[in-house]
């Protein structure tokens, strides 16, 4: 089938990151995808080699002299251009119109998944939009998971990858990856990690900048040493998560990839001034069946507007790793997002 996937880049590359992974996954399954995006600049480092089956297009401005595909995905409520919607409505067999929502563990995701919204007015009058919610339960649309993901993980050479990035761990060092927004609790984390041999791998951007400010040019404190990584492609970011013992992640895409890595992880939700992100955080922790000590760490890591933030002790590594493995197995037992989208398009045809 031919898919039109529309994405607007708000900030922090999260929207384009999710949309590119989905487009590439669909393309790898033999689907044809036109990815329409208003700012594709991040893909230069995020996906430098492109992807089979994916045709990258600029956001339509003015007229659109093409027919819409079989399925049109409006990612995260980005609002399709009116001219494109009119062409959808003019087709004898209108395309499937899907609003792909943000990932959430909250109960409303199950209630609203696959709900239909008839368009009564405007350029799409007569069409029907359906809502599709990624999620963590069988009553949602699942998570992005490439068909070759497990094989890639099993074949991954962690020491080789670390060496190629100038980040070889010394004997006895734990490896911690850091991908974060602005983080008031980072000084407390550094003090805690510096008490034992630690190799901290800071991703480009917010994380590396804050680490440099805290550690200075030596990038050392106590038993901790840090390495600033360059901007990583999505493939190499997966490799970073697989190579680390503990992953600090942020936003939607890296949260999903950390779960597939099966390693202990701490999530920083996208901070919102009305603190809606804390409800998303608690909903995930409830589904994850997080122990009290892990919940305390996550909540402290997400108290983004707290001065002089502290951080509780990190949970015991073995039990934490075991819980992450159980959770990962439960997600692997569910159909992935691309599989469900393809099936949903067929069943509503």
For each residue, the residues with C-beta under 8 A, 3 or more apart:
1: 31 32 69 70 71 342 345
2: 31 32 33 34 69 70 71
3: 23 26 31 32 33 34 69 70 71 72 73
4: 33 34 36 68 69 71 72 73 84 95
5: 19 22 23 33 34 35 36 73 75
6: 36 37 59 72 73 74 75 78 80
7: 15 16 19 35 36 37 38 75 76 78
8: 15 37 38 59 75 76 78
9: 13 15 16 37 38 39 42
10: 14 15
11: 14
12: 181 250 251 270
13: 9 16 17 42 46
14: 10 11 17 18 251 252 253 270
15: 7 8 9 10 18 19 75 76 78
16: 7 9 13 19 20 37 39 40 42 43 46
17: 13 14 20 21 42 46 234 251 252 253
18: 14 15 21 22 75 144 252 253
19: 5 7 15 16 22 23 35 37 75
20: 16 17 23 24 35 43 46 47 51 54 234
21: 17 18 24 25 144 234 253
22: 5 18 19 25 26 100 144 337 338
23: 3 5 19 20 26 27 33 35 51 54
24: 20 21 27 28 47 51 52 54 146
25: 21 22 28 29 144 145 146 336 337 338
26: 3 22 23 29 31 33 53 54 338 341 342
27: 23 24 30 31 32 33 51 52 53 54
28: 24 25 51 52 53 146 147 148
29: 25 26 147 338 342
30: 27 53
31: 1 2 3 26 27 53 342
32: 1 2 3 27 53 55 69
33: 2 3 4 5 23 26 27 53 54 55
34: 2 3 4 5 55 57 69
35: 5 7 19 20 23 54 55 56 57
36: 4 5 6 7 57 58 59 60
37: 6 7 8 9 16 19 40 56 57 58 59
38: 7 8 9 58 59
39: 9 16 42
40: 16 37 43 44 56 58
41: 44
42: 9 13 16 17 39 45 46
43: 16 20 40 46 47 48 56
44: 40 41 48
45: 42 48 231 232 233
46: 13 16 17 20 42 43 231 233 234
47: 20 24 43 50 51 233 234
48: 43 44 45 233
49:
50: 47 54 56
51: 20 23 24 27 28 47 54
52: 24 27 28
53: 26 27 28 30 31 32 33
54: 20 23 24 26 27 33 35 50 51
55: 32 33 34 35
56: 35 37 40 43 50
57: 34 35 36 37 60
58: 36 37 38 40 61
59: 6 8 36 37 38 81
60: 36 57 64 81 83 84
61: 58 81
62: 83
63: 83
64: 60 81 83 84 87
65:
66: 87
67: 87 91
68: 4 72 84 87 88 91 95
69: 1 2 3 4 32 34 72 95
70: 1 2 3 95 96 345
71: 1 2 3 4 95 96 98 341 345
72: 3 4 6 68 69 80 84 88 95 96 97 98
73: 3 4 5 6 98 99 100 341
74: 6 77 78 79 80 97 98 99 100 129
75: 5 6 7 8 15 18 19 78 100
76: 7 8 15 100 101 102
77: 74 99 101
78: 6 7 8 15 74 75
79: 74
80: 6 72 74 84 85 88
81: 59 60 61 64 84 85
82: 85 86 122 123
83: 60 62 63 64 86 87 123
84: 4 60 64 68 72 80 81 87 88
85: 80 81 82 88 89 122 123 124 127
86: 82 83 89 90 123 124
87: 64 66 67 68 83 84 90 91
88: 68 72 80 84 85 91 94 95 97 124 127
89: 85 86 94 123 124 125 126 127
90: 86 87
91: 67 68 87 88 94 95
92:
93:
94: 88 89 91 97 126 127
95: 4 68 69 70 71 72 88 91
96: 70 71 72 130 344 345 348 349
97: 72 74 88 94 124 127 128 129 130
98: 71 72 73 74 129 130 131 132 341 344 345
99: 73 74 77 117 129 130 131 132
100: 22 73 74 75 76 132 134
101: 76 77 104 109 112 131 132 133 134
102: 76 134 252
103: 134 135 143 252 255 256
104: 101 108 109 133 135 280 283
105: 109 135 136 280 283 284 286 287
106: 109 279 280 283
107: 110 111 283
108: 104 111 112
109: 101 104 105 106 112 113 133 134 135 140
110: 107 113 133 135 137 139 140
111: 107 108
112: 101 108 109 115 131 133
113: 109 110 131 132 133 135 139 140 141
114: 130 131 132 344
115: 112 130 131
116: 128 129 130 131
117: 99 128 129 130 131
118: 127 128
119: 122 124 125 126 127 128 129
120: 125
121: 125
122: 82 85 119 125
123: 82 83 85 86 89
124: 85 86 88 89 97 119 127 129
125: 89 119 120 121 122
126: 89 94 119
127: 85 88 89 94 97 118 119 124
128: 97 116 117 118 119
129: 74 97 98 99 116 117 119 124
130: 96 97 98 99 114 115 116 117 344 348
131: 98 99 101 112 113 114 115 116 117
132: 98 99 100 101 113 114 141 340 341 344
133: 101 104 109 110 112 113 140 141
134: 100 101 102 103 109 140 141 142 143 144 337
135: 103 104 105 109 110 113 139 140 141 142 143
136: 105 140 143 284 287 331
137: 110 140 287 334
138: 334
139: 110 113 135
140: 109 110 113 133 134 135 136 137
141: 113 132 133 134 135 337 340 341 344
142: 134 135 145 334 335 336 337 339 340
143: 103 134 135 136 256 259 331 334 336 337
144: 18 21 22 25 134 256 336 337 338
145: 25 142 149 260 331 332 336 337 338
146: 24 25 28 149 152
147: 28 29
148: 28 151 152
149: 145 146 152 153 260
150: 153 154 332
151: 148 154 155
152: 146 148 149 155 156 238
153: 149 150 156 242 260 261
154: 150 151
155: 151 152
156: 152 153 161 239 242 243
157: 160 161
158: 161 162 239 242 243
159: 162 163 168
160: 157 163 164
161: 156 157 158 164 165 236 239 243
162: 158 159 165 167 168 169 175 243
163: 159 160 166 167 168
164: 160 161
165: 161 162 227 229
166: 163 227
167: 162 163 199 201 227 229
168: 159 162 163
169: 162 173 175 199
170: 173 197 199
171:
172: 197
173: 169 170 197 198 199
174: 196 197 198 199 245 246
175: 162 169 198 199 201 243 244 245 246
176: 193 198 199 200 201 244 245 246 247 248
177: 201 203 240 241 243 244 246 247 248 249
178: 200 201 202 203 207 211 248
179: 203 207 237 247 248 249 250 254
180: 183 186 206 207 210 248 250 268
181: 12 206 250 268 270 271 304
182: 206 210 271 304
183: 180 186 189 206 210 268 301 304
184: 187 303 304 305 306 307 308 309
185: 188 189 300 301 303 306 309 310 311
186: 180 183 189 190 210 211 214
187: 184 190 191 214 309
188: 185 191 192 309 310 311
189: 183 185 186 192 193 248 311
190: 186 187 193 194 200 211 214 215 221 224
191: 187 188 194 195 221
192: 188 189 195 311 313 314
193: 176 189 190 196 198 200 224
194: 190 191 198 221 222 223 224
195: 191 192 222 223
196: 174 193 223
197: 170 172 173 174 223 224
198: 173 174 175 176 193 194 223 224 225
199: 167 169 170 173 174 175 176 225 226 227
200: 176 178 190 193 211 224 225 226 227
201: 167 175 176 177 178 226 227 229 240 244
202: 178 207 208 211 226 227 228 229
203: 177 178 179 207 208 229 232 237 240
204: 207 208 228 229 230 231 232
205: 208 209 231
206: 180 181 182 183 209 210
207: 178 179 180 202 203 204 210 211
208: 202 203 204 205 211 212 228 229
209: 205 206 212 213
210: 180 182 183 186 206 207 213 214
211: 178 186 190 200 202 207 208 214 215 219 226 228
212: 208 209 215 216 217 219 228
213: 209 210
214: 186 187 190 210 211 221
215: 190 211 212 218 219 220 221 226
216: 212 219
217: 212
218: 215
219: 211 212 215 216 225 226 227 228
220: 215 224 225 226
221: 190 191 194 214 215 224
222: 194 195
223: 194 195 196 197 198
224: 190 193 194 197 198 200 220 221
225: 198 199 200 219 220
226: 199 200 201 202 211 215 219 220
227: 165 166 167 199 200 201 202 219
228: 202 204 208 211 212 219
229: 165 167 201 202 203 204 208 232 240
230: 204
231: 45 46 204 205
232: 45 203 204 229 236 237 240
233: 45 46 47 48 236 237
234: 17 20 21 46 47 237 238 253
235: 238 239
236: 161 232 233 239 240
237: 179 203 232 233 234 240 241 254 257
238: 152 234 235 241 242 257 260 261
239: 156 158 161 235 236 242 243
240: 177 201 203 229 232 236 237 243 244 247
241: 177 237 238 244 247 249 254 257 258 260 261 263
242: 153 156 158 238 239 261 263
243: 156 158 161 162 175 177 239 240
244: 175 176 177 201 240 241 247 261 263
245: 174 175 176 263 264 317
246: 174 175 176 177 263 264 265 266 314 317
247: 176 177 179 240 241 244 258 261 263 264 265 266
248: 176 177 178 179 180 189 265 266 268 301
249: 177 179 241 254 255 257 258 265 266 267 268
250: 12 179 180 181 254 255 267 268 269 270
251: 12 14 17 254 255 268 269 270
252: 14 17 18 102 103 255 256 270
253: 14 17 18 21 234 256 257
254: 179 237 241 249 250 251 257 258
255: 103 249 250 251 252 258 259 265 267
256: 103 143 144 252 253 259 260
257: 237 238 241 249 253 254 260 261
258: 241 247 249 254 255 261 263 265 267
259: 143 255 256 262 265 324 327 328 331
260: 145 149 153 238 241 256 257 328 331
261: 153 238 241 242 244 247 257 258 265
262: 259 321 324 325 328
263: 241 242 244 245 246 247 258 321 324
264: 245 246 247 315 317 320 321 324
265: 246 247 248 249 255 258 259 261 324
266: 246 247 248 249 297 298 301
267: 249 250 255 258 281 284 298 301 302
268: 180 181 183 248 249 250 251 271 301 302 304
269: 250 251 277 278 280 281 302
270: 12 14 181 250 251 252 277
271: 181 182 268 277 302 304 305
272: 275 276 277
273: 305
274:
275: 272 278 279
276: 272 279 280
277: 269 270 271 272 280 281 302
278: 269 275 281 282 299 302
279: 106 275 276 282 283
280: 104 105 106 269 276 277 283 284
281: 267 269 277 278 284 285 298 299 302
282: 278 279 285 286
283: 104 105 106 107 279 280 286 287
284: 105 136 267 280 281 287 288
285: 281 282 288 290 294 295 298
286: 105 282 283 289 290
287: 105 136 137 283 284
288: 284 285 323 327
289: 286 323
290: 285 286 294 295 298 323
291: 294 295 315 319 323
292: 295 296
293: 296 297 312 313 315
294: 285 290 291 297 298 315 320 323
295: 285 290 291 292 298 299
296: 292 293 299 300 312
297: 266 293 294 300 301 311 312 313 314 315
298: 266 267 281 285 290 294 295 301 302
299: 278 281 295 296 302 303
300: 185 296 297 303 309 310 311 312
301: 183 185 248 266 267 268 297 298 311
302: 267 268 269 271 277 278 281 298 299
303: 184 185 299 300 306 309
304: 181 182 183 184 268 271
305: 184 271 273
306: 184 185 303 309
307: 184
308: 184
309: 184 185 187 188 300 303 306
310: 185 188 300
311: 185 188 189 192 297 300 301
312: 293 296 297 300
313: 192 293 297
314: 192 246 297 317 320
315: 264 291 293 294 297 319 320
316: 319 320
317: 245 246 264 314 320 321
318: 321 322
319: 291 315 316 322 323
320: 264 294 314 315 316 317 323 324
321: 262 263 264 317 318 324 325
322: 318 319 325 326
323: 288 289 290 291 294 319 320 326 327
324: 259 262 263 264 265 320 321 327 328
325: 262 321 322 328 329
326: 322 323 329 330
327: 259 288 323 324 330 331
328: 259 260 262 324 325 331 332
329: 325 326 332 333
330: 326 327 333 334
331: 136 143 145 259 260 327 328 334
332: 145 150 328 329
333: 329 330
334: 137 138 142 143 330 331
335: 142 339 340 343
336: 25 142 143 144 145 339 340
337: 22 25 134 141 142 143 144 145 340 341
338: 22 25 26 29 144 145 341 342
339: 142 335 336 342 343
340: 132 141 142 335 336 337 343 344
341: 26 71 73 98 132 141 337 338 344 345
342: 1 26 29 31 338 339 345 346
343: 335 339 340 346 347
344: 96 98 114 130 132 141 340 341 347 348
345: 1 70 71 96 98 341 342 348 349
346: 342 343 349
347: 343 344
348: 96 130 344 345
349: 96 345 346
